[in-house]
Amino acid sequence: MVTKALVVDDSATDLLNIKGILSDAGCIVITAADGAEAITKAKAEKPSIIFLDVIMPGIDGYDACRTLSGDPDTKAIPVVFVTSKGQKVDKAWGQMQGAKGHIVKPVNAEEVIDQLKALT
């Protein structure tokens, strides 16, 4: 089965970096630039996993994760936060919002692939 991943980031550079890592791993990659678009695409596309930035305009990653975790259509999709916020409290807060993983920027391919393998 081919894994479909949704990558959400308002930084085009970070978006392309993670998209490239996942594409190289054989994933079908869908992208979104903010939390609202992430929620819409998650419902429509039903990805296997979501890599979600935290700090974005409008609906941030925490709000998007809470919405996805609370929706029967999307609650089973694992969310991995990809963020510059790397303190223990940030990881704990992310888990409280429903996230299954946490990667600190700048990302490396190994971390992304490890999360992908662990959660799909």
N, C-alpha and C positions, 0 to 999 in steps of 0.2 A: 504494500500500500504506500502511495506517495503521501508524504507529509505536507500539509498546507500550513504555512506560517503567516501570521499577520504581524508586521513590524510597524510600530507607531512612534514617530519622533518628529518634532518640529524643526530639527536640524537636518538639512538635506545631506550633509556629509555623513552624519551618524547613520541616517536612514540607508544610504547607499552602502556603507561599510557593512552593516548587519545583513542587508539584503544580499550582498555579495557572498558573505560567509554561508548563509543559508542556501543560496542557489548552488554554490559549489558542493554543498552537502546533499544536493538532490531534491531540495524542497521547492514546492511552488510557493512563491512569495507574493503577498498582497501588502500594500503599504497604505498608511494613513498619516496625516500631518498633525492631527490633534485628537483629543479625547472623544469629541462628538462624532467625528468621522470613524474613529475606532469602534465605537459602539454600533454604529450603522453597519459597518463592514463585517463586524463579528457576527451580527445577526444574519446578514445576507449570505456570507461566504462560509460560515461554520468552520473556521480554521482549527487545526489540531492543537495549536499553541499560539500564544500572543506574547510578543516582546514589546514592552510598553515603557516609554519614557515617563518620568514623573512630572518634570517642570515643563509645562506647555501652556500656551494662551487658552483662555476659555475653560473648558473642562480639563482639569489636570489628570495625571495618571492615577492618582489615588481615587478621585471621584469616578473616573471611568472604570477602574477595577471594582469599586463598590457596586456600581451599576451592573456590570457584567456578572459579578458573583451573585447578585440578587435576582437575576433574570433566569427563569427556568430554561430558556433557549440557549443561554451562554454560560451558565454556572459551572458546567463540566469542563470548560476549556481552561487549561492551565495558563496563568499569567505570570510572566517573568518580568520584573522591573529592571530596566536598563537605565541607570541614573548616575549622576555625579555624587549623589547623596549616599555615602558609604559608611556612615556611623552605625553602630549596633542598634541604636534607637530607630534609625531609618529602616533597617531591615525588619525590626520587630513591628513597626507601624505598617510596613508593606504587607506583612503576613496577616496583620489584623484586618487589612482591607480585602484580603482574599488571595494575595499573591502566593505562588508556589515556589518562586525563585527570585534571586536578586543578583544582578551583575553590575559592578561599578565601572563607570567610564573612566578612561578609555577602554573599550572592550577589546578582548583578544579572541581569536577564532576558537581556541580551545574551550574557553568558558562558555561561549554560545553553543557549541556542539555538545558539551557536557550537559547543559540544561536541556537541550533538544532531546538527547538520548534518554535522560532521566525522566522526562515528563511526557513523552509521546509513545 
